[in-house]
Amino acid sequence: MARILVIEDEFFVAAHLDNVLSDSGHEVVGPVGTLDEATFLARAENLDAALLDVNLAGGRVDEVADILADRQVPFAFVTAYGVENLPPRHRNAGVVHKPFIDADLMREVRRLGR
């Protein structure tokens, strides 16, 4: 299965994402909840996909999304924000809206794998 970077700073959401992905046979990289960790892993890890929260403790993940896009790693945002709050360059990326149901999350993960 896929190696998926999970960027999420809310502990319970991160743990849930980790569990759902792991239970589906994916290898989770992270989850990480800081921009420094997210930026490092986005640059350094061999990834098949990524799931990004838009806001990490008040900081935006725009640079992380740029790094992933430049590396051609598919990603989706997992966020409560509307499309207008996504990084402008990445407003066409997939979005899983919080609160989400697991089936919607896994549908997006399958879409990223195409």
N, C-alpha and C positions, 0 to 999 in steps of 0.2 A: 504494500500500500504506500501511500504518499507520506513524505516528510513535510509537516505543516508547522510553520512558525505561528505562534499565538501571542499576540501583543494585546494585553488587557491588564489594567491596573486595579480592577475591583476583584478582590480575592475570590468571592463566591462565583462570580461569572467566569473567572479564569479557571477555577477548579472544575466547574461544570463543562466548559469547553474542552478541557483536558480529558475529562471522563468520557464525554460523548465521542470525541475523536478517537481516543485510545480503544474504547469498546468497539468501535467500527473498524479497528485494525490499522489505524494510522499511527505514525510515529510523530509525537508532538515535540517540537523544539520550543522550549520555554515551559509554560507561559512566562513572559516577562512583562514588567509593569513600569519600566522607566525608559525614557527616550535614549539614554546612553546604551543600555543593554539592547534595546530594539535596533538601534542603528548598527551596533557592532554585529549582532546576529544576522541582520539583513545583508550586511557586506560579506560576512565570513562563512556562513553556513551554506551547505548544499541543500537547497530547498526545492520542493515541488509546488508549494503554494503557501499562502499566508492569510491569516485573519487578523485584522487590525481594528482596534478601538481608535476613534478619531482623536480623543483627548486623553492624555496620560498625565494625571495630576496637574492639570492646567496647561500642559504643553501639547502642541499639535504634532501629529505624525506625518506631516507633509513630506519631510525629508526622507523618512523611512519608505513612504510610498514611492517617492522618486527613485530611490535606490533599487527597490524591488522592480519597478517598471524598467529601469535601465538594464537590469539583469534578466529581464523577461521572465520574472517569477510572477505567475498570476496571483492576484489577491482580491479579497473582498473586505469591506468594512462591516464590522459588527458594532452597531451604534444606535443610540436613541435620537441622534441628530437627523435632520432632514438633509436632502441632497444638496441644498444651498450651503450647508456647512461643511461639505466635503472639500478636500483640496481641489482647487479649480482644474488642475491638470488631470484629475482622476475622477471627475464626476460621472464618467461612464462605467466606473467599476461597479461590481455587484455590491449589494447592500443587504445585510440581514438585520432587520430592525429589532432592537431591544424593546420590550422583552420578546424573546423569540421562542418558537417551539423547535424541538430537536429536528423534526422532519424538514423544516425550512432551512435550518443550518446545513443539514446533510445534503439537501438538494443543491445548495450553493457550492458546497465542497465538491460534489460530483461535477458541477458546471466548470469549476476551476480546473478540474483534471482533464478536460477536453482539449 
